[in-house]
Amino acid sequence: LAGSVPEEERCTVERADASLTYSLFLQRFAFSRPVILRGFTDNSAFRALCTREKLLAAFGALPVRLSTANTYSYRKVDVPFQEYVEQLLKPQDPARLGSDTLYFFGDNNFTEWGSLFQQYVPPLFRIPGTSPAYSFGIAGSGSGVPFHWHGPGYSEVIFGRKRWFLYPPDKTPHFHPNETTLAWLHRTYPTLPPAQRPLECTLRPGEVLYFPDRWWHATLNLDTSVFISTFLG
Protein backbone atom coordinates (compact mmCIF):
# COMPACT_ATOMS: atom_id res chain seq x y z
CA LEU A 1 0.00 0.00 0.00
CA ALA A 2 2.97 2.34 0.39
CA GLY A 3 2.43 5.27 -1.95
CA SER A 4 -0.86 3.89 -3.25
CA VAL A 5 -3.22 5.89 -1.03
CA PRO A 6 -4.10 9.10 -2.87
CA GLU A 7 -4.22 12.62 -1.57
CA GLU A 8 -7.50 14.52 -1.91
CA GLU A 9 -8.24 16.26 -5.20
CA ARG A 10 -8.52 19.62 -3.47
CA CYS A 11 -7.83 20.69 0.11
CA THR A 12 -11.01 22.18 1.55
CA VAL A 13 -9.59 23.15 4.96
CA GLU A 14 -8.51 26.78 5.18
CA ARG A 15 -4.79 27.48 5.69
CA ALA A 16 -3.29 30.34 7.70
CA ASP A 17 0.26 31.61 8.08
CA ALA A 18 2.01 33.28 10.99
CA SER A 19 0.25 36.57 10.27
CA LEU A 20 -2.88 35.15 11.92
CA THR A 21 -3.32 36.83 15.30
CA TYR A 22 -4.67 35.16 18.42
CA SER A 23 -7.75 37.39 18.41
CA LEU A 24 -8.52 36.45 14.79
CA PHE A 25 -7.96 32.77 15.59
CA LEU A 26 -10.51 32.99 18.40
CA GLN A 27 -12.95 34.90 16.22
CA ARG A 28 -12.72 32.84 13.03
CA PHE A 29 -11.68 29.30 13.98
CA ALA A 30 -11.48 28.38 17.66
CA PHE A 31 -15.18 27.58 18.10
CA SER A 32 -16.40 27.22 14.52
CA ARG A 33 -14.14 25.47 11.98
CA PRO A 34 -10.78 23.77 11.48
CA VAL A 35 -7.69 25.50 10.13
CA ILE A 36 -4.19 24.43 9.07
CA LEU A 37 -1.42 26.55 10.58
CA ARG A 38 2.05 26.84 9.09
CA GLY A 39 5.07 28.86 10.16
CA PHE A 40 4.02 29.43 13.77
CA THR A 41 6.51 27.03 15.40
CA ASP A 42 9.78 25.34 14.46
CA ASN A 43 10.05 21.69 15.47
CA SER A 44 13.15 20.79 13.49
CA ALA A 45 14.98 19.88 16.74
CA PHE A 46 12.10 17.62 17.79
CA ARG A 47 12.00 16.07 14.31
CA ALA A 48 15.70 15.22 14.54
CA LEU A 49 14.95 13.15 17.67
CA CYS A 50 12.13 11.25 15.95
CA THR A 51 14.09 9.27 13.38
CA ARG A 52 13.74 5.50 13.57
CA GLU A 53 17.31 5.10 14.80
CA LYS A 54 17.08 7.70 17.56
CA LEU A 55 13.70 6.57 18.83
CA LEU A 56 14.82 2.92 18.98
CA ALA A 57 18.04 3.88 20.77
CA ALA A 58 16.19 5.94 23.37
CA PHE A 59 12.96 3.99 23.85
CA GLY A 60 13.34 0.58 22.17
CA ALA A 61 13.25 -1.45 25.38
CA LEU A 62 10.35 0.46 26.92
CA PRO A 63 6.79 -0.85 26.73
CA VAL A 64 4.20 1.04 24.71
CA ARG A 65 0.43 0.63 24.85
CA LEU A 66 -1.28 -0.03 21.53
CA SER A 67 -4.96 0.60 20.85
CA THR A 68 -7.25 -0.91 18.27
CA ALA A 69 -7.67 1.35 15.24
CA ASN A 70 -11.43 1.66 15.54
CA THR A 71 -13.74 4.43 16.72
CA TYR A 72 -13.79 3.34 20.35
CA SER A 73 -10.20 2.01 20.69
CA TYR A 74 -11.36 -0.30 23.47
CA ARG A 75 -8.70 -3.02 23.23
CA LYS A 76 -5.23 -2.27 24.65
CA VAL A 77 -2.05 -4.31 24.17
CA ASP A 78 1.37 -3.62 25.74
CA VAL A 79 4.49 -4.49 23.71
CA PRO A 80 8.12 -3.29 23.72
CA PHE A 81 8.51 -0.26 21.46
CA GLN A 82 11.17 -2.07 19.42
CA GLU A 83 8.77 -4.95 18.74
CA TYR A 84 6.12 -2.51 17.53
CA VAL A 85 8.55 -0.77 15.15
CA GLU A 86 10.18 -3.91 13.78
CA GLN A 87 7.20 -6.28 13.61
CA LEU A 88 3.89 -4.40 13.75
CA LEU A 89 4.64 -1.13 11.94
CA LYS A 90 3.38 -2.23 8.54
CA PRO A 91 1.00 -0.97 5.84
CA GLN A 92 -2.68 -1.43 6.62
CA ASP A 93 -4.21 -4.68 5.37
CA PRO A 94 -7.33 -3.56 3.43
CA ALA A 95 -9.20 -6.69 4.49
CA ARG A 96 -8.52 -6.26 8.20
CA LEU A 97 -11.03 -4.60 10.52
CA GLY A 98 -10.00 -1.63 12.63
CA SER A 99 -10.97 -3.60 15.74
CA ASP A 100 -8.29 -6.16 14.77
CA THR A 101 -5.60 -3.59 13.88
CA LEU A 102 -3.17 -2.32 16.53
CA TYR A 103 -2.11 1.32 16.47
CA PHE A 104 0.43 3.26 18.57
CA PHE A 105 -1.18 6.56 19.46
CA GLY A 106 -2.40 8.25 22.58
CA ASP A 107 -1.41 6.05 25.51
CA ASN A 108 2.01 7.57 26.19
CA ASN A 109 3.92 7.21 29.44
CA PHE A 110 4.81 10.82 30.18
CA THR A 111 7.54 9.88 32.65
CA GLU A 112 9.40 7.62 30.24
CA TRP A 113 8.77 9.75 27.14
CA GLY A 114 9.11 13.09 28.96
CA SER A 115 12.61 13.80 27.63
CA LEU A 116 11.25 13.70 24.08
CA PHE A 117 8.11 15.73 24.76
CA GLN A 118 10.16 18.46 26.43
CA GLN A 119 11.72 19.18 23.04
CA TYR A 120 8.37 19.68 21.30
CA VAL A 121 7.26 23.25 20.62
CA PRO A 122 3.45 23.18 20.95
CA PRO A 123 1.03 25.37 18.99
CA LEU A 124 0.85 28.89 20.39
CA PHE A 125 -2.90 29.46 20.56
CA ARG A 126 -4.88 28.15 23.51
CA ILE A 127 -8.61 27.90 24.06
CA PRO A 128 -9.58 29.78 27.24
CA GLY A 129 -10.20 27.44 30.17
CA THR A 130 -8.27 24.48 28.70
CA SER A 131 -4.88 22.92 29.35
CA PRO A 132 -2.80 20.89 26.86
CA ALA A 133 -1.98 17.17 26.88
CA TYR A 134 0.29 15.50 24.32
CA SER A 135 -0.38 12.32 22.39
CA PHE A 136 2.45 10.89 20.28
CA GLY A 137 2.09 8.27 17.58
CA ILE A 138 3.77 6.28 14.81
CA ALA A 139 1.84 4.31 12.21
CA GLY A 140 2.18 2.58 8.84
CA SER A 141 0.85 3.68 5.48
CA GLY A 142 -2.87 3.17 5.00
CA SER A 143 -3.48 3.12 8.76
CA GLY A 144 -5.55 5.61 10.70
CA VAL A 145 -8.48 6.03 13.06
CA PRO A 146 -12.05 6.08 11.73
CA PHE A 147 -14.56 8.79 12.58
CA HIS A 148 -14.81 9.88 16.21
CA TRP A 149 -15.02 13.13 18.17
CA HIS A 150 -13.76 14.65 21.40
CA GLY A 151 -12.65 18.05 22.66
CA PRO A 152 -10.64 20.59 20.64
CA GLY A 153 -7.02 20.05 19.74
CA TYR A 154 -4.13 20.24 17.33
CA SER A 155 -2.28 17.61 15.31
CA GLU A 156 1.16 18.04 13.76
CA VAL A 157 2.89 15.73 11.29
CA ILE A 158 6.59 15.18 12.07
CA PHE A 159 7.37 12.66 9.29
CA GLY A 160 5.17 11.43 6.44
CA ARG A 161 1.76 12.66 5.31
CA LYS A 162 -1.61 12.35 7.05
CA ARG A 163 -4.94 12.84 5.28
CA TRP A 164 -7.80 14.20 7.39
CA PHE A 165 -11.58 14.04 6.93
CA LEU A 166 -13.75 16.34 9.09
CA TYR A 167 -17.46 16.96 9.65
CA PRO A 168 -19.08 19.56 11.94
CA PRO A 169 -20.90 18.30 15.05
CA ASP A 170 -24.33 18.52 13.40
CA LYS A 171 -23.35 16.29 10.44
CA THR A 172 -22.79 12.74 11.62
CA PRO A 173 -20.87 10.81 8.95
CA HIS A 174 -22.01 7.40 7.72
CA PHE A 175 -19.45 4.80 8.80
CA HIS A 176 -19.05 1.52 10.66
CA PRO A 177 -17.08 1.98 13.92
CA ASN A 178 -14.94 -1.14 13.31
CA GLU A 179 -14.21 -0.35 9.66
CA THR A 180 -10.83 1.19 8.92
CA THR A 181 -10.54 4.63 7.37
CA LEU A 182 -8.91 2.96 4.35
CA ALA A 183 -11.95 0.73 3.83
CA TRP A 184 -14.30 3.72 4.29
CA LEU A 185 -12.32 5.68 1.68
CA HIS A 186 -12.63 2.88 -0.86
CA ARG A 187 -16.23 1.81 -0.15
CA THR A 188 -18.23 4.75 1.21
CA TYR A 189 -16.44 7.91 0.12
CA PRO A 190 -16.98 7.37 -3.65
CA THR A 191 -20.75 7.09 -3.09
CA LEU A 192 -21.06 10.46 -1.33
CA PRO A 193 -22.61 13.33 -3.28
CA PRO A 194 -20.39 16.44 -3.26
CA ALA A 195 -22.60 18.15 -0.66
CA GLN A 196 -22.13 15.21 1.75
CA ARG A 197 -18.35 14.99 1.47
CA PRO A 198 -16.24 16.02 4.45
CA LEU A 199 -13.81 18.85 4.71
CA GLU A 200 -10.47 17.24 3.92
CA CYS A 201 -6.80 17.94 3.49
CA THR A 202 -3.40 16.26 3.69
CA LEU A 203 -0.97 17.44 6.37
CA ARG A 204 2.74 17.47 5.66
CA PRO A 205 5.66 17.90 8.07
CA GLY A 206 5.60 21.28 9.75
CA GLU A 207 1.84 21.76 9.28
CA VAL A 208 -0.51 21.80 12.26
CA LEU A 209 -4.25 21.14 12.01
CA TYR A 210 -6.58 22.71 14.58
CA PHE A 211 -10.01 21.08 15.03
CA PRO A 212 -12.77 22.56 17.24
CA ASP A 213 -14.72 20.84 19.98
CA ARG A 214 -16.92 17.88 18.98
CA TRP A 215 -15.97 17.94 15.30
CA TRP A 216 -16.06 14.47 13.74
CA HIS A 217 -12.72 13.48 12.22
CA ALA A 218 -11.00 10.46 10.68
CA THR A 219 -7.34 10.12 9.77
CA LEU A 220 -5.40 8.20 7.13
CA ASN A 221 -1.60 7.98 7.07
CA LEU A 222 -0.45 8.11 3.46
CA ASP A 223 3.09 7.10 4.44
CA THR A 224 4.72 5.61 7.50
CA SER A 225 4.14 8.62 9.72
CA VAL A 226 5.26 10.15 13.00
CA PHE A 227 2.81 12.64 14.50
CA ILE A 228 1.88 14.38 17.74
CA SER A 229 -1.41 15.85 18.91
CA THR A 230 -2.05 18.47 21.56
CA PHE A 231 -5.47 17.90 23.14
CA LEU A 232 -7.06 20.86 24.89
CA GLY A 233 -9.04 19.56 27.83
Buried (B, 14 or more C-beta within 10 A) or exposed (E): BEEEBEBBEEBEBEEBEEEBEEEEBBEBBBEEBBBBBBEBBEBEEBBEBBEBEEBBEBBBEEBBBBBBBBBEBEEEEEBBBBEBBEEBBBBBBEEEBBBBBBBBBBBBEEEBBEEBBEEBEBBEBBBEEBEBBBBBBBBBBBBBBBBBBEBBBBBBBBBBBBBBBBBBEEEEBEBBEBBBBBBBBEEBBEEEEEEEBBBBBBBBBBBBBBBBBEBBBBBBBBBBBBBBBBBBE
